[in-house]
Amino acid sequence: MRASLIQIAVDEDESVESRRRRVASLVRDQAEADLVVLPELWTTGAFAFEEFGNEAEPLEGPTYEVMAKAASDAGVWLHAGSVPERSPDGTLYNTSLFFSPSGELAASYRKIHRFGFDKGEAVLMGRGEDLVTVRLPETIVGVATCYDLRFPELFRGLVDAGAETLVIPAGWPERRRAHWTLLARARAVENQAFVLACGTAGTHARVPQAGHSIVVDPWGEVLAEAGAGEEILTVEFDPGKVSVTRELFPALKDRVL
């Protein structure tokens, strides 16, 4: 299976409309991939809290339309990162969009763990409630977003739901980059699953971003890791390694809690 993680920068001088067009073009260029992944809140920037309300859109809004077409044009499964969604009742959510190769919405996920410690996202956005998995021909994908990475019980729930590959878009800050790579490897090892974690590059809202998108195998080995700048990280991996790992080292069968 071939995956491409598109690590882009959120440039405050670039309009959201222009960024959508640029990202759609990058997605279309990945036609040889099976799965393409974008970062969290790439339309606004994960720390641009004041823009969440201004740029919020309905689930089937402009980002949905552009990304659905890009997935269809490329013929790829597309985790289109996340957008600030405004629900019909006016509540904002940090919502991920996952499209099939035909451009149909395969799933959406509202981020469960909101970052901010009583400010920012934690107070501006509602909390999601549902765990989400998506069945691809090669693997079952479990979906999480950024700060979720710090909560292992969420990933146990995804594994119980059948997840073999964990996809995590993020806007992770550079000052905690060591946590990013450590936690990505930990989630892979403890769940005996592949982890595909895609972050943003550059600086937005005066917060330098970690970049360093990463792909980890079920043994915790790093298959590929990006640098700090804009980059497309492409890796081939064998989803069958998950079942082999779980059979050779059946630690999940020994779970008590």
N, C-alpha and C positions, 0 to 999 in steps of 0.2 A: 504494500500500500504506500502511496506517495502523498505526503502532506506538505503544504507550503504555509508558513506563518509569515504574515505581512506586517512587519514592524515599522510603523510610520510615525512621523512626528506630527504633532498638532500645532501648526504655525498660526499664531493669532492674527497674522496679516493675510492669511488665506481664508476666503469666505467658505462657509459650510457647503454651499452649492458647488464651489470649485473643488473642494476636498472630496465631495461625493464623486464627482466626475473622475478625479485623479485615482481614487481608490478603485472605482469600477474598472478603469483601464488596467490597473495592476491585477485585479482579479481575472479579467479576461485573458491576460498574459499567462495565467497559470493553467491553461487548458490541459496540460499533461498531468496535472495533479488529480488525485481522487478527492482530497479534502483541502480546503483553503480556510484559514483562520485569521480573523482581524482582531485588533485590540478592543479594550473596553472604552466606551464613550469617546470614540475617535472623532465624532462630529463636533464635540464641544471641548473635550479635555476633561479628564476625570476630576481635576481639582478646580475647574472653572465653575464653581458653585453658582455664581451670579448668572451664568448663562443657561443653567438647567431649565428654568422657567421660560426664558426667551426662546430657546431652541427646541423645547419639548414638542413632540409630534404624536399623533395617534399611532397605534400599532401599525396600521397599513398606510403610513405616511410616506413622505418623499424618500426617506432612506430605504424603507421597505421596497418601494417601487424600483429604485435604482439598483439595489442589491439583488432583488429577485431576477431582474433582467441580466445582471452580470453573471449570476450563477447559471442561468439558462444559456447565455451566450458561450460561456466557457465549458458548460456541461460538467460542472463539479458540484460536490456537496460544499456548501459555504456556511461556515459559522461567521456571520457578519458582525461579530463583536456585539456591542450593546449601544443603545440609544436612550436618551431621556424620553420615556413614553408618558404621555398624558392620557390617563384612562377616561372613559366617558363621565365619571363622577368628578373629574378634575384632579385626582391624585396622581402624583408623579411616581414613576418607577424606573429603575435602572434595568432595562429589558434587553435580553439577548434575542437575536433572530437567527434561525437556522434554516437554510433553504436546501431543497433537493436539486439535483442536476436539471430538472425541468423548470425550476424557478418557483416551485410550490413551497409554501411555508411548512416545513416538517415539524417545527416546534418553536415555541418562545419560552423564555425563562426570565422571571422577575427575580432579581438578586435578593437573596434571603438575608445575608449579613451586610448591613450598611455601615460604611466606615465614617468616622468623624467624632466619636465620643461626645455626643450631644451637640454637635454642630455640623455644618456641611451636609453631606449626603444623608447622615443619620437623622436629620430633622427635616430635610427638604423632600425626601423620597419615602414612599411607602415600602413596607417589607413584603417580599414575595413569600409564598407559603408552600409551593409545590416543588418536589424534586423532579428533574426532567432528564429523560434518556431518549436517544434517537438511534434507531436501528439502521445501520448502513449495511450494504451487502457483505462487507469484510469484518465488521466489528460493531459492538453496541457502544455508543458514545454517551458518557455522563457529562452533564453541563454544569459548570460553576463559574463564578466571576470574582476575580481579584481577591478582596478581603475574605471571601469564602475559604480561600486556601488555608487560613489559620484555624479552621474548624473541622477536625478530622471526622467527627460524627456525621457530617453531611456526606462525606465521601463513602463512609461505610454504608449509608443509606443508598447511595448510587450503586455501589457494588451489589447490595442485596437486590437491587432492581435489575441487575444483569450487566452493569457497566464493565467494560474491558479496557476502554480508552477514555481518559479524563481530559476534557478540553477546557482551558481556563484563560479567557481573555482578561487583560488587566491594564491598569494605569498605575503601575507600582513605582514609588519614589526611589530615586537613586540612594538616598541615605539609608534605606533598608534593603539594599540589593542582596546582601548576604542572606537575609531571611528568605527572599524570593527563591533563590536556587536551593537553599536548604529544605524549604517546605515542599517545593516541587519534587525533590528527590524522596522526601519522607512520604508524601502521598503515594508515590509510585511504589515504594518498597512495601509499605504497610498494606496496600490494597492489591499488590501484585498486578499492576495495571500500567499501561503506557500513560504518560502525562505529556500533553502538548500545551504549553503555557506561552501565550503571546502577549507581549507588552508593548508600550509606546516608547518612542525615542524623543530626544530633544528636551525642551522645557516648555511647560505651559502653565499659565497662572502663577508664574514665578517659582514653580516646583520642578527641579530637574528630575527627569524620568530615568528609570533603571535600564530600560532596554533589555538586553540579554534574554530574549525569548529563548525557550529551552524545550528540548524533547528528551524525555527520560524513559528508559525501558523498565519492565517489571522487576528487574534486579537492582534498580537504582543507578544503572550506568547511563551517563549522559551521551546520547547519540549525536546531538548537535546543539550548539549554543551560539546565539548571535552576539555581536558586539553592542556598543552603546548607541550607534547611529541608525539611520534608516537602513533597513536590510530586509531581504526576503530569505527566510531560512527554510530550505527545502531538505527533506529527509525521507528516505525510504525505510519502512519497518515492516516486520511480519506480525500481524495481529495474532497469528496462531501461537506466538510465544507466550501469550497470557495463559492459555490452557495448559501448555507444557510446564510453565513455571509453577502454576498452582498444583499440578500433579506431582512434580518432582519435590516440591517443598510445600506441603499442604497445610500451611499455618492457618489459613482462613477457616479450616475445618475445626481448629482447636479454640475458636472464639467461645467465650463464656458469656460475656456481656453484649 
